[in-house]
Amino acid sequence: MRKYCYVMMLTIAVILCAATLVQASDTPLGIATKQTIIFSSPTVVGGTLLPAGEYQVLHQMNGTEHIMIFKGIAGTKGEAKAKCNLVPLGAKATKTEQRYTENAQNQHVLTEMTFRGDTSKHVLEP
């Protein structure tokens, strides 16, 4: 009976370790694989003007090229893709923040994003 309990405990420990490793691989390069962002006004992302609203942000790797995909959620219509460079941070980000510029049409253009808990920031290519 004790041998059975020992084997069960060891099996559970191995499963938990494997689950932890799988979860860690879901955050390559120090980023979460899925986030959300809310734009309070129309915003240009990767050359596409997105309406104000809530978006799911997904990440896609094409070889060494990192692509961010913005998909409208919660009734928001719109989708955009943007090439991105990941820049390591010194520590985990303590807050979520975005940086913008304005283009010649006075539109907000997303240039940089940091998500709380990530260890890299996203710098979008123009």
ZILIN-V982929 format. One record per residue. N is the residue number from 1. RES is the residue in three letters. D_CENTER is the distance of its C-alpha to the mean C-alpha in Angstrom with 2 decimals. Layout:
n=N res=RES d_center=D_CENTER
n=N res=RES d_center=D_CENTER
This chain:
n=1 res=MET d_center=47.15
n=2 res=ARG d_center=45.70
n=3 res=LYS d_center=44.67
n=4 res=TYR d_center=42.84
n=5 res=CYS d_center=40.98
n=6 res=TYR d_center=40.08
n=7 res=VAL d_center=38.74
n=8 res=MET d_center=36.69
n=9 res=MET d_center=35.20
n=10 res=LEU d_center=34.40
n=11 res=THR d_center=32.81
n=12 res=ILE d_center=30.60
n=13 res=ALA d_center=29.59
n=14 res=VAL d_center=28.70
n=15 res=ILE d_center=26.61
n=16 res=LEU d_center=24.69
n=17 res=CYS d_center=24.12
n=18 res=ALA d_center=22.95
n=19 res=ALA d_center=20.50
n=20 res=THR d_center=19.11
n=21 res=LEU d_center=18.82
n=22 res=VAL d_center=17.09
n=23 res=GLN d_center=14.50
n=24 res=ALA d_center=14.07
n=25 res=SER d_center=13.65
n=26 res=ASP d_center=10.66
n=27 res=THR d_center=8.70
n=28 res=PRO d_center=10.08
n=29 res=LEU d_center=10.56
n=30 res=GLY d_center=9.44
n=31 res=ILE d_center=5.68
n=32 res=ALA d_center=4.72
n=33 res=THR d_center=4.85
n=34 res=LYS d_center=4.69
n=35 res=GLN d_center=4.87
n=36 res=THR d_center=8.00
n=37 res=ILE d_center=9.78
n=38 res=ILE d_center=13.56
n=39 res=PHE d_center=15.58
n=40 res=SER d_center=19.12
n=41 res=SER d_center=20.68
n=42 res=PRO d_center=20.33
n=43 res=THR d_center=17.80
n=44 res=VAL d_center=17.79
n=45 res=VAL d_center=14.60
n=46 res=GLY d_center=15.51
n=47 res=GLY d_center=19.10
n=48 res=THR d_center=18.71
n=49 res=LEU d_center=19.80
n=50 res=LEU d_center=17.85
n=51 res=PRO d_center=19.86
n=52 res=ALA d_center=19.11
n=53 res=GLY d_center=17.31
n=54 res=GLU d_center=14.29
n=55 res=TYR d_center=11.45
n=56 res=GLN d_center=8.90
n=57 res=VAL d_center=5.83
n=58 res=LEU d_center=5.80
n=59 res=HIS d_center=6.03
n=60 res=GLN d_center=9.70
n=61 res=MET d_center=11.92
n=62 res=ASN d_center=15.42
n=63 res=GLY d_center=17.36
n=64 res=THR d_center=16.18
n=65 res=GLU d_center=14.62
n=66 res=HIS d_center=10.85
n=67 res=ILE d_center=10.24
n=68 res=MET d_center=7.68
n=69 res=ILE d_center=9.26
n=70 res=PHE d_center=10.04
n=71 res=LYS d_center=12.38
n=72 res=GLY d_center=14.76
n=73 res=ILE d_center=15.35
n=74 res=ALA d_center=18.14
n=75 res=GLY d_center=20.64
n=76 res=THR d_center=18.71
n=77 res=LYS d_center=19.58
n=78 res=GLY d_center=17.77
n=79 res=GLU d_center=15.34
n=80 res=ALA d_center=14.27
n=81 res=LYS d_center=12.87
n=82 res=ALA d_center=12.41
n=83 res=LYS d_center=12.88
n=84 res=CYS d_center=10.96
n=85 res=ASN d_center=12.24
n=86 res=LEU d_center=10.58
n=87 res=VAL d_center=13.01
n=88 res=PRO d_center=13.67
n=89 res=LEU d_center=14.50
n=90 res=GLY d_center=17.71
n=91 res=ALA d_center=16.36
n=92 res=LYS d_center=13.56
n=93 res=ALA d_center=12.58
n=94 res=THR d_center=14.85
n=95 res=LYS d_center=13.49
n=96 res=THR d_center=10.91
n=97 res=GLU d_center=12.35
n=98 res=GLN d_center=12.55
n=99 res=ARG d_center=15.37
n=100 res=TYR d_center=17.47
n=101 res=THR d_center=20.66
n=102 res=GLU d_center=23.27
n=103 res=ASN d_center=24.69
n=104 res=ALA d_center=28.39
n=105 res=GLN d_center=28.09
n=106 res=ASN d_center=26.83
n=107 res=GLN d_center=23.44
n=108 res=HIS d_center=20.26
n=109 res=VAL d_center=18.12
n=110 res=LEU d_center=14.51
n=111 res=THR d_center=14.57
n=112 res=GLU d_center=12.05
n=113 res=MET d_center=9.11
n=114 res=THR d_center=8.71
n=115 res=PHE d_center=7.17
n=116 res=ARG d_center=10.02
n=117 res=GLY d_center=10.37
n=118 res=ASP d_center=8.29
n=119 res=THR d_center=10.99
n=120 res=SER d_center=9.78
n=121 res=LYS d_center=9.32
n=122 res=HIS d_center=8.52
n=123 res=VAL d_center=11.99
n=124 res=LEU d_center=12.58
n=125 res=GLU d_center=15.82
n=126 res=PRO d_center=18.64
